[in-house]
Amino acid sequence: MSLKIKNMLILLIASALIISLSFSCLGAEMGFGGIIPGEEDRIMCISYRGDTSLYPENSLEGVLSAEEKGADGVSVGVQKTSDGIYVLTENKKLSAVSDAPYESAEEITYDELQDYYLKDNTGALTKYRMVSLSQTISLTGEDFIIIADIPWEERDGIYDLISHYGAFDRIIIRTDKGASEVTEWTSSKSEKINVISVYKGNIIFSAISNFNKMSESSAPFVQYQSKNYFSVVYGGFFCKRFAAEGAPRAIASMYDLDLSGQRTDSTEGWNEIIGAGYSVIETNNLVSLVSYIDRHEKAGKALGILAEKAKKIDTAHCSQIQRENLTDAVVYSTELLDRVSGLDELESAHSSLLLAMNELNISQEDDTQKGHLNITAGKIIAALAVGAVIFAAQVFVYKMQKERKR
């Protein structure tokens, strides 16, 4: 073996081990627990009246399209025909949503309704017909949520329909009736039915009372609406209840500015309302919200992985400022991942944590360049290992040369 090859071999072995010194501080843990977010913190998308970008409101095709595009559920209006069939439509004139010349669904049978067609959101007639709630339940997935806005006087009939299909776990009745009346009715039923009592107002004690009653009834969702941007229902004092263990998740209706404190149905609006604690978004901006949720999940996982790496860094030989910066960044990341947070918060926390980690590496490089080698036990062991490997390599080369001479 030539002297040149021998030197290259020694250099490569030494370089590989010396590079490992840069990771030698990944030994002692900082004491933070596992913080990768769980599925229970996932943002949920409820498509308002289905995929209205392509189909009429409350159409079966719109509902199925919303499900196919990744929505967790839909909200639909429900009315009853003259022959007792519950159909998907709003509490308004039939002539406003279709070409049927009637005031309400109660004036016509379900079969007769099939002779007419739905209008789209511009008022133009389409090729789609009105569909029954029964058919909608049958054709959607078992995990697909349907929030039904119903006339309260039809609650018993809707209960029987849900019972028939065994769909209590995914069909939710929504009403503006008070929480006391709602919980009184639900407690009288043999099977648990999910009902949302929507609170509209700005009185903190009333909002808290609604939340407490809904929580006691084990409702999966609560909902609060206001035109006022600064309403108490969007404030930290009230919204902190959403983060309690076992608390119902909060729905924000973003499709109407007057229902979300003038917050827009967009990334900016979602970041703000999610940051307040609302984790279920009712939207008519379906595709964008599904994309936002996907990016939100990826950002959460990336932040969790980075924080897990950061908590293993040994900061014993770093400056106090650097230790504090890293600790603050990990604590903040942990806090975000332990609650529902907006995408902007997750991305900002990731950048801050990455910067705090990079500052440690820069500091160590600067100390070495200045002649102030930052010596640790790990580095001493690594240095000895490098020396041992170099010595072993030299012995090996010497023996090879001796053997060749023989």
C-alpha positions in Angstrom: 0.0 0.0 0.0 1.5 3.4 -1.0 2.1 6.2 1.5 -0.5 8.3 -0.3 -3.2 5.7 0.0 -2.3 5.1 3.7 -2.6 8.8 4.4 -6.0 9.0 2.6 -7.3 6.1 4.6 -6.3 7.6 7.9 -7.7 11.0 6.9 -11.1 9.5 6.0 -11.4 7.5 9.2 -10.5 10.5 11.3 -12.8 12.9 9.4 -15.8 10.6 9.9 -15.3 10.5 13.6 -14.5 14.1 14.0 -17.8 15.0 12.2 -19.6 13.0 14.9 -18.2 15.5 17.5 -20.7 18.0 16.2 -23.5 15.7 17.5 -21.8 14.8 20.7 -24.0 17.2 22.7 -27.1 15.0 21.9 -26.8 13.1 25.1 -28.6 14.6 28.1 -32.4 15.3 27.9 -34.0 18.6 28.8 -36.9 17.0 30.6 -39.8 17.7 28.1 -42.3 14.9 27.5 -43.5 13.5 24.1 -45.1 16.4 22.2 -46.0 15.1 18.8 -49.7 16.1 18.4 -52.4 13.5 18.5 -55.4 12.9 16.2 -57.7 14.4 18.8 -56.3 17.8 18.0 -56.9 17.6 14.3 -58.8 20.5 12.7 -62.1 19.3 11.3 -63.8 20.6 8.1 -67.6 20.8 7.9 -68.8 21.7 4.4 -71.7 24.1 4.6 -74.5 22.7 2.5 -72.1 20.4 0.6 -69.7 21.2 -2.3 -71.5 24.4 -3.4 -68.7 25.3 -5.8 -70.0 22.6 -8.2 -73.5 21.7 -7.0 -76.6 23.3 -5.6 -76.9 23.6 -1.8 -78.3 20.6 0.0 -78.0 18.3 -3.1 -76.9 14.7 -2.7 -74.2 15.2 -5.4 -72.8 18.2 -3.4 -72.8 16.1 -0.2 -71.0 13.2 -1.8 -68.5 15.6 -3.5 -67.7 17.2 -0.2 -67.0 13.8 1.3 -64.8 12.8 -1.7 -62.8 16.0 -1.4 -61.9 15.3 2.2 -64.5 17.1 4.4 -65.2 15.5 7.7 -68.9 16.2 7.4 -71.6 18.5 6.0 -74.3 20.7 7.4 -77.6 20.6 5.7 -81.1 22.1 6.1 -83.9 19.7 6.7 -87.7 20.0 6.1 -90.6 17.6 6.0 -92.9 17.0 2.9 -96.6 16.5 3.1 -96.2 12.7 3.2 -93.8 12.8 6.1 -90.5 12.5 4.2 -87.5 14.5 5.5 -85.7 16.2 2.7 -82.6 18.4 2.4 -83.7 22.0 1.9 -83.8 25.3 3.7 -86.6 26.8 5.7 -87.6 29.1 2.8 -89.9 29.1 -0.2 -89.4 26.1 -2.5 -89.6 28.5 -5.4 -86.4 30.1 -4.1 -84.3 26.9 -4.2 -86.1 25.1 -7.0 -88.6 25.5 -9.8 -91.3 24.0 -7.7 -94.2 26.6 -7.5 -94.8 26.1 -3.7 -94.2 27.9 -0.5 -92.9 25.1 1.5 -92.0 21.4 1.3 -95.1 20.6 3.5 -97.3 21.4 0.5 -96.0 18.6 -1.7 -95.2 14.9 -1.6 -91.7 13.6 -2.0 -92.5 11.9 -5.3 -94.0 15.1 -6.6 -90.8 16.9 -5.7 -88.9 14.7 -8.1 -90.6 16.5 -11.0 -88.7 19.7 -10.1 -85.0 20.7 -10.2 -82.8 22.6 -7.8 -81.3 26.0 -8.4 -77.6 26.8 -7.9 -76.3 29.7 -5.9 -76.7 32.1 -8.8 -80.4 31.2 -9.2 -79.9 29.2 -12.4 -81.8 25.9 -12.8 -79.7 22.7 -12.6 -80.3 19.0 -13.5 -80.2 18.0 -9.8 -83.2 17.1 -7.7 -84.1 17.3 -4.1 -83.0 14.3 -2.0 -84.3 12.7 1.3 -82.3 12.7 4.5 -82.7 8.9 4.6 -80.9 8.5 1.2 -78.2 10.9 2.3 -77.5 8.8 5.4 -77.5 5.6 3.4 -75.0 6.8 0.8 -72.5 8.5 3.0 -69.7 6.8 5.0 -70.1 5.6 8.5 -67.6 8.2 9.8 -69.0 11.1 7.8 -70.8 13.6 10.0 -74.1 15.1 9.1 -75.2 18.2 11.0 -79.0 18.7 10.4 -80.5 22.1 10.9 -84.1 21.1 11.6 -87.4 22.7 12.8 -87.3 22.0 16.6 -90.9 20.7 16.4 -89.6 17.8 14.2 -87.0 16.6 16.7 -88.9 13.4 17.7 -89.4 12.4 14.0 -85.7 13.0 13.3 -84.8 11.0 16.4 -86.8 8.1 15.1 -85.2 8.3 11.7 -81.7 8.4 13.2 -82.6 5.5 15.4 -83.8 3.5 12.4 -80.4 3.8 10.7 -78.4 3.4 13.9 -76.6 6.6 13.1 -76.6 8.4 16.5 -72.8 8.6 16.5 -72.6 10.7 13.3 -75.9 12.6 12.8 -76.2 15.7 14.9 -79.2 17.9 15.3 -78.5 21.7 15.4 -81.0 24.2 16.8 -81.1 27.7 18.3 -83.2 26.5 21.2 -81.8 27.1 24.7 -79.5 24.6 26.3 -81.9 23.9 29.1 -84.7 22.9 26.7 -82.3 20.8 24.6 -80.8 18.9 27.5 -84.3 18.3 29.0 -85.3 16.7 25.7 -82.1 14.6 25.1 -82.2 13.3 28.7 -85.7 11.9 28.1 -84.5 9.7 25.2 -83.5 6.1 25.7 -80.5 6.5 23.4 -78.0 9.3 23.5 -78.6 11.8 20.6 -76.2 14.6 19.8 -77.7 18.1 19.7 -75.9 21.4 19.3 -77.6 24.4 21.0 -76.2 27.4 19.2 -75.6 30.4 21.4 -75.8 33.8 19.8 -74.9 36.7 22.0 -72.3 38.5 23.9 -73.1 37.8 27.6 -70.4 35.9 29.3 -72.6 34.3 32.0 -75.1 33.0 29.4 -72.3 31.6 27.2 -70.7 29.8 30.2 -74.1 28.4 31.2 -74.6 27.1 27.7 -71.2 25.5 27.7 -71.7 23.9 31.0 -75.0 22.4 30.1 -73.7 21.1 26.8 -70.7 19.6 28.5 -72.8 17.9 31.1 -74.9 16.3 28.4 -71.7 15.0 26.8 -72.4 16.9 23.5 -69.5 16.4 21.1 -69.7 20.0 19.8 -70.7 23.4 21.0 -71.2 26.5 18.9 -71.1 30.2 19.5 -71.9 33.0 17.0 -71.6 36.7 17.1 -71.4 39.7 14.7 -69.0 41.4 17.1 -65.3 40.9 16.5 -64.6 41.5 20.2 -67.4 39.3 21.5 -66.7 37.4 24.7 -67.3 34.1 22.8 -63.9 34.7 21.0 -62.0 35.8 24.1 -59.5 33.8 26.1 -61.5 33.9 29.3 -64.3 32.0 27.7 -62.5 29.9 25.0 -60.0 28.4 27.5 -62.9 26.0 28.4 -62.5 24.3 25.0 -59.0 23.1 26.0 -60.2 21.3 29.2 -59.9 17.5 29.2 -63.0 15.9 27.8 -64.6 19.2 26.8 -66.7 19.3 23.6 -65.1 20.7 20.5 -66.1 24.2 19.3 -67.6 24.9 15.9 -67.0 28.2 14.1 -69.3 29.1 11.2 -67.0 30.9 8.8 -69.2 31.0 5.7 -70.9 34.2 7.0 -69.0 37.1 8.5 -71.9 37.9 10.9 -71.5 34.4 12.5 -67.8 34.6 13.0 -67.2 38.1 14.4 -66.4 39.4 10.9 -63.6 36.8 10.4 -63.2 35.7 6.8 -63.5 32.2 5.5 -59.8 32.1 4.5 -56.4 31.2 5.9 -56.2 34.5 7.8 -59.6 33.9 9.4 -59.0 30.3 10.1 -55.6 31.0 11.8 -57.3 33.5 14.1 -60.4 31.5 15.0 -58.4 28.3 15.5 -55.9 30.2 17.7 -58.8 31.2 19.9 -59.7 27.5 20.4 -62.3 26.7 17.8 -61.2 23.4 16.1 -64.2 22.6 13.8 -64.7 25.0 10.9 -67.9 25.2 8.9 -67.0 26.5 5.5 -68.1 27.0 1.9 -64.4 27.2 1.0 -64.0 23.5 1.1 -61.0 22.8 -1.1 -58.9 25.5 0.5 -59.7 24.4 4.1 -58.9 20.7 3.3 -55.6 21.9 1.9 -55.0 24.1 5.0 -55.7 21.2 7.3 -53.2 19.0 5.4 -50.5 21.7 5.8 -51.5 22.1 9.4 -51.0 18.4 10.1 -47.6 18.4 8.4 -46.5 21.5 10.2 -47.5 20.0 13.6 -45.7 16.8 12.9 -42.6 18.7 11.8 -42.6 20.9 14.9 -43.1 17.8 17.1 -40.1 16.0 15.5 -37.9 19.1 15.8 -38.9 19.6 19.4 -38.1 16.0 20.2 -34.6 16.5 18.8 -34.2 19.8 20.7 -35.1 18.4 24.1 -32.1 15.9 23.8 -29.5 18.6 23.4 -27.0 19.0 26.3 -26.9 22.7 27.0 -24.5 22.4 30.0 -21.7 24.1 28.2 -23.7 26.7 26.3 -24.2 30.2 27.5 -27.2 31.1 29.7 -28.8 33.1 27.0 -28.6 30.2 24.5 -30.0 27.8 27.1 -32.9 30.1 27.8 -33.6 30.7 24.1 -33.7 27.0 23.4 -35.8 26.2 26.5 -38.3 29.0 25.7 -38.6 27.7 22.1 -39.2 24.1 23.2 -41.7 25.2 25.9 -43.6 27.3 23.4 -43.7 24.5 20.9 -44.9 22.1 23.5 -47.7 24.5 24.5 -48.8 24.8 20.8 -48.8 21.1 20.3 -50.8 20.5 23.5 -53.7 22.6 22.2 -55.4 23.6 18.9 -53.1 26.1 17.2 -53.2 28.0 13.9 -51.0 27.1 11.0 -49.1 30.4 11.3 -48.4 29.7 15.0 -46.9 26.3 14.2 -44.8 27.6 11.4 -43.5 30.5 13.5 -42.7 28.2 16.4 -40.8 25.9 14.0 -38.7 28.8 12.7 -37.9 30.0 16.3 -36.9 26.6 17.5 -34.7 25.9 14.5 -33.0 29.3 15.0 -32.4 28.5 18.7 -30.8 25.2 17.8 -28.7 26.7 15.0 -27.3 29.3 17.4 -25.8 26.5 19.6 -23.8 25.1 16.6 -22.6 28.6 15.6 -21.5 29.3 19.1 -19.4 26.1 19.3 -17.8 26.9 16.0 -16.9 30.4 17.1 -15.4 29.2 20.4 -13.2 26.8 18.5 -12.0 29.4 16.0 -11.1 31.8 18.9 -9.0 29.1 20.5 -11.6 28.5 23.3 -12.3 24.8 22.7 -15.6 23.9 24.3 -14.5 20.6 26.0 -17.1 18.1 27.2 -16.9 14.5 28.4 -18.4 13.3 25.2 -15.8 15.2 23.1 -13.0 13.8 25.2 -14.2 10.2 24.6 -14.7 10.9 20.9 -11.2 12.4 20.6 -9.7 9.3 22.3 -11.7 7.1 20.0 -10.3 9.1 17.0 -6.7 8.6 18.3 -7.3 4.9 18.9 -8.6 4.4 15.4 -5.7 6.3 13.8 -3.2 4.3 15.8 -5.0 1.1 14.8 -4.9 2.2 11.1 -1.2 2.9 11.3 -0.5 -0.5 12.8 -2.6 -2.1 10.1 -0.7 -0.3 7.4 2.7 -1.1 9.0 1.8 -4.8 9.1 0.6 -4.7 5.5 3.9 -3.2 4.3 6.0 -5.7 6.3 4.0 -8.5 4.9 4.6 -7.3 1.3 8.4 -7.0 2.0 8.3 -10.7 3.0 
